[in-house]
Amino acid sequence: MTCWYEGPLAAFDTETTGVDVESDRIVSAAVVVQDAPGTRPRVARWLVNPGVPVPEAATAVHGLTDEHLRRNGRWPAPVVLEIADALAEQAALRRPLVVMNAPFDLTLLDRELRRHRASSLDRWFEATPLRVLDPRVLDKHLDRYRKGRRTLTDLCAHYEVTLEGAHDAGADALAALEVVRALGQRFATRLERLSPGELHTLQTTWHAAQARGLQAWFARSGTPETVDPAWPLRPELSAAA
């Protein structure tokens, strides 16, 4: 039987105006589908005019300027609906969804749906739940004592995955998907008997433990930062933007 990491996978990524899921906006997004390792991926892309200025710091990362987005981007309301529909389609097909640092991208999409559609991401998965594979959570659990950072660029270097055009949503989504395949092969003895659904459930526990460890490290170092243990979607704040 084909293991999940050798079968069909999808991946999702966004580029944004910043790193605050409660107030920042999506400026581009992509959903990548690959049926098997080495096969040609299918990529759906969205470009969004967020309706707010894009900070220079964000443009320096992804290269998307206010002018470019005004000329070529679409309004957020129809785009976030299409993205949610695309993710729901993957769930309905029982295709695992790879999302690097899932609480960021999925929570941001949820907030955009609340902002522009008066809805929430959970509503798209009432019939068939989403099964998320987060390479950051998986790698930190399976190789927890390895030194160094674990950004997508770092994981690509560690797992020998080519990342062409970093900080393009399509390129990043495909790279994250390839990292998960490589990770699955490297840790096959620990992963091959687990289904994507079981892994989804386990990652909620693993991420919470990782968050507690990071929070303790912040406390020891005197860093006034709070780490949210929720995965893959952060709960709505009462004063969300």
N, C-alpha and C positions, 0 to 999 in steps of 0.2 A: 504494500500500500504506500502511496506517495505521502511523504510527510508534509505538514502544512507549509513549511518554509521552501518546499520545492513545487508547491502548487500555486494557484491564482492568488495574487495579493493586490490590494489597492493602497494608495498613499495619498495623504492630504497635507498641504502646506499653505501658509499665507505669508505675505509681506505687508507691513503695517506702518502706521504713523508713529509708533513707539511701542513701549513694553508694558503699558498699563492696560490690562484687559478690561477695566471698567470704563475707561475714557478714550482709549485710542481706537483707531479705525482700520479696517482692511483696505489696502490699496491694490492688491493683486492676490490671486489664489489659483491653485491648481489641484486637480485630482488625476492621479496617474494609475493606470491599471496594467498589470503584466500577468499573463496567463501562466508563465513558467520561466525559470531562470534562462537568461540569454535570448528570450523572445522579444520582439519589438513592442515597446510600451505604447499604450494609447493615452494621450494627454488632453485633458480639457482645461482650458485656461480662462480666467476672468481678470479684467482690468477695471478698477473702480475709481470713479471720481468721488472721494469721500465727503466732499462738501465742507471740509475744514482744511486749513493750511497744513502742508506736509513739512515738518521741521527739517532744517538742513541736515541735522544729525541722521535722520532716517533716510533722507535722499542719499547721503554719503554711503549708506549701507547697501540699499537696493537700486539706486540710480533713478528712481521714479520722481520726477519733479511735478510741481503744481501745474505748470503749463502743459506738460505731456498728459497728465491725468485729466485735465479739463478738456483737452482736445480729443482724447482717445478713450477715456474711461466712461463707464456707464454709471447711472445712479445706483446707489447701494440697494434699494428695496428689491428690485427684481433679481439682482445678482445674488444676494444672500439667500433668497428663496431657491434659486437654481442650484446653489452650492448644497444647501440642505437636502434638496431632492436627489442630487447626485450621491451624497453620502448614504441616504436612505436606500437608494438603489443597490449600493454595494452591500448594505446590511441584508436586504431582501435576497440577494444572491448568495448569502452566507460567505461573502468574501472578506477576510480580515482586513482591517484598515490600519496601515502604519501611519503614526503621527509622532514625529519627534517632539518631545516635551508637550505631550497632548494637552495638559491643563491650560497651556497658553493658547494654542490655536483653536481648540474646541470651545473654550470659555469665551474667547473673543468673538467667535461666530455666534455663540448663544447670545451675547450682549448685542451684537448687531441685529439679530433677529428680534430681540425685544425692542430695540430702538426703532427699527424700520418696519417691522411686521407685527408688532404687538403679540409676539409668539415666543416660544422657547425651543431650543434644540431638542429637548427630550421628546417633544410631541412627534417628531419624525421617526422615533424608534419605539413607539408604543407597541406596534405589531411584531417587529423583529429587532431585537436589541443589537446595538453596535458592538463589535468585537475589536477592540483596539490593541495594537502592538506598539509599544513605545520603546524605541531602541535605547533611549537614555535610561529608562527604568530597568529594562532587561540587562543592559550592560553593567549598570551599577550593582545589580543583584548577583549576576553570574560571575563577575570579575571584580568583586568589591574592594580588594586590597591593591588594585593597580593604581599607581600614582599618576597624577596629571589631570588635566581638564577633560571634560566629556562633551564638548560641543559637537555638532554634526561634523565639522571639519576634522576634529580630533578623532572621532569614531571612524570616519572614512580612512584616515591615515592608518589607524590601528588595524582595521579589518581589510585594508588594501582595496578599498572601493574608490573608483574615480569619481571626483566631484567637479564637473565642468560647469562654470557659470554660477558659482555660489551666490546665494541670496536672490536667485530667481526661483519663484515658487515651484515651477515645474522641475527644475534641476535639483532643488533641495528635496522635493518629494521623492523623486526617483532614487537619489542617493540614499535617503533614509530607508527606502524599500530594499535596496541592495545591501545595506548594512544589516538589516534584519535577516535577510537570507544568509549572509556570511556568518552572522551570530548564531543562527540556527544550526548551521553545519558545524561550527566550532564547538558548540555545546550540545551536540546531537544527543549524547547519552542522557542529558538532563532534561531535554526538551521534547524529544520525538514522541514520547508517550503522553504528552499533554496536548489537549486540543486548544485551539485559539480561544474558545470560551472559557476553559479552565485557566489559561494564561491571563485572560482579561481579569478574572476574579483575583488571581494571585497578585497581579500588579497593583491592585488597590491596596493590598497589605504591604507589599514591598515598597511602594512609593511613600506610604505613610511612615514606615520605619526609616526610610531615607530622609524624609522631611524632619523627623524628630532628631535624627543624628545631626543634620545641618543646623537645626535650630539650637541644639546644644552647643555646637561649635561657635555659632554666632554669639551665644550668651557668654561663653568663655573668653571670646575675643573682644567683647564689649560692643558688638555691632548691633544697633537698634533696628533689626530687620526681622519681619515675621515670615515664616515659611508655612504655606498652606498645605496640609496633608491630603487634601481632596484630589482624587484622580478618577477618571480622566477629565472630569468637568467640575469646576468650582461652583459651589452653591451661590445663588443670587444674593447679593448684598441688598439690604433694605434701602440703601441710598445709592444704588447703582446708577451710573450715568446714563 
